[in-house]
Amino acid sequence: MTPNRLLYLPSMAITALLLFLIKALLVRGDTFTQHWSDDPQRKFSGGSFKYSNTKNFPGSHSMSASLIKLDVGGIRGLHWHTEAEWAFVLSGVCRSAVMEEGKPHPAETWDFREGDVWYFRPNEGHMVQGLEPDGCTYLAGYNSGTFYDPASPSMGAWMQLLPDDIRGQGLGVAALHQNTTDRIPGFIVQGPKPRASLDDFKAAVMNPPQPAVALTHRYPLSQQAPKAESGGGWVIVADVTGFPISADMAGALVRLEPGGMRQLHWHVNLDEWQYVINGTIQAGVFNSTGHYEESVLRAGDAGFAPVASGHYFKNIGETESYVVLIFNAGRFTNVDLTALVGNIPAETLAADLGITEEVARAMDPSIPTICPPAFESVKAA
């Protein structure tokens, strides 16, 4: 291969997108970026919390999230909501119990560890407790842009508001002496350090025993094989094909080597909400003719790519980076730009983009979903 040809071998996808955008306005802004790491956690007796929704991240119009840290014994109280919940455990261990319609007591209980995912269908009552030695931190995503977790219906708030006679008739206890330390009853409260093993806990709450649920609420995402892998990193996906209960939401864990990039792509039927676990990420979103937004996300920041928007993200740091993706559809699908451009005749592509056929033929449709960093040296040339 001649040196002249090497000059035309930047990533096909990068070249194509730049050409699509040559008449567009480059915007460095925050429409699709939330510097969430700047927001403090709100403290409660059993842990801390912060939210992301259209109030503080207007560009994420269809999805929202909570970042919750539970101390050892800290409890996210029993609650439910009309939104589906897809959650990823970032660190530690937590125990969760979930109610299903028609079941007389919790239908399923698990100890969730770092890298595990849970999915709760709309209005399934659930609670979460931090376990030893360090409690847990988890990221929960919801398929509504306006969702605010503390406003969810909860047992604690309901009990506080019921008249004594109604509470007494329904539960046998008329008078309540609730702890009012937390301003939001039953949201994140401090409980005793859990002593029971998972098996003992299950035996206590599932009495009498009942058959196993038809669809489990737990998925050990980090233990699954990558859906795509290259020298630039890998992506592991959790969607309805492997996690059948998650009919309305899906997610992924992406690992990027320094210089690695998630291929230029878009989604036909879902929005993408992004959370950077660590590292430094450059993200770009092409939403419509004349609007391309590029930003830098750091650990704890969030991004959003609306359905049909062309987007990518790249590790521009010096260490490997992990990113959690949450989608508001149960089945993950996407269109990589390489799949489209790679099947168009060079003369047609050249005419469409206003380039020479030589450049069109030099575009490489074999560049994978996770782009290796090798093309950076060609770009620099």
C-alpha positions in Angstrom: 0.0 0.0 0.0 1.5 3.4 -1.0 2.0 6.3 1.4 -0.5 8.3 -0.7 -3.2 5.8 -0.1 -2.5 5.8 3.6 -3.5 9.4 3.7 -7.0 8.3 2.7 -7.4 5.7 5.4 -8.9 7.5 8.3 -11.8 5.6 9.7 -14.5 5.4 7.0 -17.1 6.4 9.5 -15.2 9.4 10.8 -14.6 10.6 7.2 -18.2 10.1 6.2 -19.7 11.9 9.2 -17.4 14.9 8.8 -18.5 15.2 5.2 -22.1 15.0 6.2 -21.5 17.8 8.6 -19.3 20.0 6.5 -22.2 22.5 6.0 -23.5 22.1 9.6 -22.8 24.3 12.5 -20.4 22.8 15.1 -21.8 23.4 18.5 -20.0 22.7 21.7 -22.8 22.7 24.2 -24.8 21.0 26.8 -28.1 20.0 25.1 -27.1 16.3 25.3 -24.6 16.6 28.2 -25.1 16.8 31.9 -22.1 17.4 34.1 -23.7 15.3 36.7 -20.5 14.9 38.6 -20.8 18.5 39.7 -24.1 17.9 41.4 -23.8 16.9 45.1 -25.5 13.9 46.6 -28.5 14.7 48.9 -27.9 13.1 52.3 -30.4 10.9 54.1 -30.0 8.8 57.3 -29.4 5.6 55.3 -27.4 7.0 52.4 -27.5 9.6 49.7 -29.2 10.3 46.3 -29.2 12.6 43.3 -31.4 12.7 40.3 -31.2 13.4 36.6 -34.4 14.3 34.7 -35.7 17.1 32.5 -35.5 19.6 35.4 -31.7 19.5 35.4 -31.0 17.7 32.1 -33.6 19.1 29.6 -32.1 17.4 26.6 -32.9 13.9 28.0 -36.6 14.3 27.3 -37.5 10.6 27.5 -35.3 9.1 30.1 -34.2 9.9 33.7 -32.0 8.4 36.3 -31.1 8.2 40.0 -27.7 7.6 41.6 -28.2 6.0 45.0 -25.7 5.2 47.6 -26.8 3.0 50.5 -24.8 2.6 53.7 -24.6 -0.8 55.4 -28.2 -1.3 56.6 -29.4 1.7 54.6 -32.8 1.0 53.0 -34.4 2.4 49.8 -37.9 1.9 51.2 -40.6 -0.2 49.7 -42.1 1.8 46.7 -43.4 1.4 43.2 -44.0 3.6 40.1 -45.5 3.5 36.7 -42.1 3.7 35.0 -40.0 0.7 34.4 -36.7 0.6 36.3 -33.4 -0.7 34.8 -30.5 -0.6 37.4 -26.8 -1.3 37.3 -24.8 -1.9 40.5 -21.7 0.2 40.4 -20.1 -1.0 43.6 -20.7 -3.0 46.7 -23.5 -5.4 47.5 -27.2 -4.8 48.0 -30.3 -7.0 48.7 -33.5 -6.4 46.9 -37.0 -7.9 47.2 -39.7 -7.4 44.6 -43.4 -8.0 44.6 -45.3 -9.4 41.7 -49.0 -9.1 40.9 -51.0 -11.8 42.5 -48.3 -13.0 44.9 -49.0 -12.9 48.6 -45.4 -11.9 49.6 -42.1 -10.9 47.8 -41.8 -12.9 44.6 -38.0 -12.8 44.3 -35.1 -11.7 46.4 -31.4 -11.4 45.3 -28.1 -10.1 46.6 -26.9 -7.9 43.7 -23.2 -7.3 43.3 -21.0 -5.0 41.2 -21.8 -5.5 37.6 -25.3 -7.0 38.2 -28.5 -5.6 36.7 -32.0 -5.6 37.9 -35.2 -4.8 36.1 -38.5 -4.0 37.7 -41.7 -3.8 35.7 -44.0 -0.8 36.1 -45.7 -0.8 39.6 -43.9 -3.8 41.0 -43.2 -2.9 44.6 -39.6 -3.2 45.5 -37.0 -2.3 48.2 -33.2 -2.3 48.3 -30.8 -2.5 51.3 -27.1 -2.0 51.5 -25.1 -5.0 52.8 -21.7 -5.4 54.5 -18.9 -4.5 54.2 -19.4 -1.2 52.4 -23.1 -0.9 51.4 -23.7 -0.3 47.7 -24.0 2.3 45.0 -26.3 1.8 42.0 -27.5 3.7 39.0 -31.2 3.3 38.2 -32.6 4.4 34.8 -36.3 5.0 34.0 -38.2 5.3 30.7 -39.6 8.7 31.5 -37.9 12.1 31.3 -39.7 13.6 34.2 -39.4 10.8 36.7 -38.3 11.9 40.2 -37.7 8.9 42.6 -38.5 10.6 45.9 -42.0 11.3 44.5 -42.8 7.6 44.0 -45.6 6.1 45.9 -44.1 4.4 49.0 -45.2 2.5 52.0 -43.7 5.0 54.3 -45.5 8.0 52.9 -48.8 6.1 52.7 -48.7 5.0 56.3 -48.0 8.5 57.4 -51.0 9.9 55.6 -53.6 7.2 56.5 -56.2 8.1 59.2 -55.6 6.1 62.4 -58.9 4.2 62.1 -58.3 3.1 58.5 -54.7 2.1 59.3 -55.9 0.2 62.4 -58.6 -1.6 60.5 -56.3 -2.6 57.6 -53.1 -3.4 59.5 -54.1 -3.8 63.1 -52.0 -0.9 64.3 -53.8 2.5 64.7 -51.0 4.6 66.1 -47.7 5.2 64.4 -44.6 6.7 65.9 -42.6 7.2 62.7 -39.1 8.5 62.7 -39.2 11.9 61.1 -35.4 12.4 60.8 -35.8 12.1 57.0 -38.0 14.7 55.4 -39.2 12.1 52.8 -40.8 9.3 54.7 -39.5 5.9 53.7 -37.2 7.1 51.0 -33.6 6.3 52.2 -33.6 5.3 55.8 -31.2 3.6 58.1 -32.0 0.1 59.2 -30.1 -2.5 61.2 -27.1 -4.2 59.7 -28.5 -7.3 57.9 -27.4 -10.5 59.7 -29.4 -13.1 57.8 -27.9 -14.9 54.8 -29.7 -14.6 51.5 -31.2 -18.1 52.0 -32.4 -17.3 55.5 -33.9 -14.0 54.4 -35.7 -15.8 51.5 -37.1 -18.4 53.9 -38.4 -15.6 56.2 -40.1 -13.5 53.6 -41.3 -16.3 51.3 -43.3 -18.2 53.9 -45.0 -20.4 52.8 -42.6 -21.2 50.0 -43.7 -20.5 46.4 -42.6 -21.6 43.0 -39.8 -19.7 41.3 -40.8 -16.7 39.2 -41.3 -17.3 35.5 -38.9 -14.5 34.6 -36.1 -13.5 36.9 -35.5 -9.8 37.8 -31.7 -10.3 38.0 -29.1 -10.4 35.2 -25.3 -10.7 35.9 -24.3 -8.4 33.1 -20.6 -8.2 33.7 -20.3 -12.0 33.5 -21.7 -12.2 30.0 -19.7 -12.6 26.8 -19.2 -9.4 24.8 -21.5 -8.7 21.9 -18.7 -7.0 20.1 -14.9 -6.9 20.9 -11.8 -5.5 19.2 -8.5 -3.9 20.1 -10.5 -0.8 21.0 -12.6 -2.5 23.8 -15.8 -4.4 24.1 -19.5 -4.0 24.7 -21.8 -6.3 26.7 -25.5 -6.0 26.1 -28.5 -6.8 28.3 -31.8 -6.8 26.4 -34.9 -8.9 26.1 -33.2 -11.6 24.1 -31.1 -12.7 27.1 -33.0 -11.0 29.9 -36.6 -11.7 28.9 -38.3 -9.8 31.7 -36.9 -6.5 30.5 -39.5 -5.9 27.9 -39.4 -2.1 27.9 -35.8 -1.2 28.6 -32.3 -2.5 27.8 -28.7 -1.5 28.6 -25.0 -2.2 28.0 -21.6 -1.9 29.6 -18.9 -0.6 27.3 -15.2 -0.8 27.9 -12.9 1.5 25.8 -9.2 1.3 25.6 -7.4 4.7 25.4 -8.2 6.0 21.9 -10.9 3.4 21.4 -14.2 4.6 20.0 -17.8 3.5 19.8 -18.5 3.4 16.1 -20.5 6.2 14.5 -24.1 4.9 14.6 -27.7 5.6 15.3 -30.8 3.8 16.7 -34.0 3.3 14.8 -36.3 2.9 17.7 -34.7 3.8 21.0 -33.0 6.7 22.9 -29.6 6.2 24.6 -28.7 7.5 28.0 -25.0 7.4 28.9 -23.2 7.3 32.3 -19.4 7.5 32.5 -18.1 5.3 35.3 -14.5 6.4 34.9 -12.1 8.1 32.5 -12.6 10.9 30.0 -14.9 10.6 27.1 -15.4 12.8 24.0 -19.0 12.5 22.8 -20.7 13.8 19.7 -24.4 13.9 18.7 -25.6 14.9 15.2 -29.3 15.5 15.7 -30.4 17.4 12.5 -29.1 19.3 9.6 -27.1 22.2 11.0 -26.7 20.8 14.6 -23.8 18.8 15.8 -22.9 18.9 19.4 -19.6 17.8 20.9 -18.7 17.6 24.6 -16.3 16.0 27.1 -17.7 13.8 29.8 -15.8 12.8 32.9 -16.4 10.2 35.6 -20.0 10.7 37.0 -21.2 12.7 34.0 -24.2 11.8 31.8 -25.0 12.0 28.1 -28.0 11.5 25.9 -28.5 10.6 22.2 -32.1 10.8 20.9 -33.5 8.2 18.6 -32.3 8.6 15.0 -29.4 10.9 16.0 -26.0 10.0 14.7 -23.6 9.7 17.6 -20.3 8.3 18.9 -18.2 8.4 22.0 -14.4 8.0 22.3 -12.0 7.5 25.2 -9.6 10.5 25.1 -8.0 9.7 28.4 -4.9 7.7 29.2 -6.6 4.8 31.0 -9.3 2.4 30.1 -12.8 3.8 30.5 -16.2 2.2 31.3 -19.6 3.6 30.2 -23.0 2.3 31.1 -25.7 2.7 28.5 -29.4 2.6 29.2 -32.1 2.3 26.4 -35.8 2.9 26.5 -36.7 -0.2 24.5 -36.4 -3.9 25.4 -34.6 -5.0 22.2 -31.2 -3.4 21.4 -30.7 -2.5 17.7 -28.4 -0.1 16.0 -27.1 0.9 12.6 -23.4 1.4 12.3 -22.4 3.9 9.6 -19.9 1.4 8.2 -22.8 -1.0 7.4 -24.5 1.6 5.3 -21.6 3.3 3.5 -19.8 0.1 2.9 -22.5 -1.3 0.6 -22.9 1.8 -1.6 -21.0 1.8 -4.9 -18.0 4.1 -4.8 -19.3 6.3 -7.7 -22.7 6.7 -6.0 -21.1 7.5 -2.6 -18.7 10.0 -4.3 -21.6 11.8 -5.9 -23.7 11.9 -2.7 -20.9 13.3 -0.6 -19.2 15.4 -3.2 -15.9 13.6 -2.9 -13.6 11.7 -5.3 -14.1 8.1 -6.1 -10.6 7.4 -4.8 -11.6 8.7 -1.4 -14.9 6.8 -1.5 -13.0 3.5 -2.3 -10.5 4.1 0.5 -13.3 4.1 3.1 -13.0 0.9 5.2 -16.3 -0.8 6.0 -14.5 -3.5 8.0 -13.8 -1.1 11.0 -15.7 -2.8 13.9 -18.4 -1.6 16.3 -15.7 -0.7 18.8 -13.1 1.1 16.7 -9.5 0.4 17.6 -7.2 3.4 18.2 -4.9 2.4 15.3 -6.4 5.0 12.9 -5.3 7.9 15.1 -1.8 7.6 13.6 -3.2 7.7 10.1 -5.3 10.7 11.0 -2.2 12.5 12.4 -0.3 11.8 9.1 
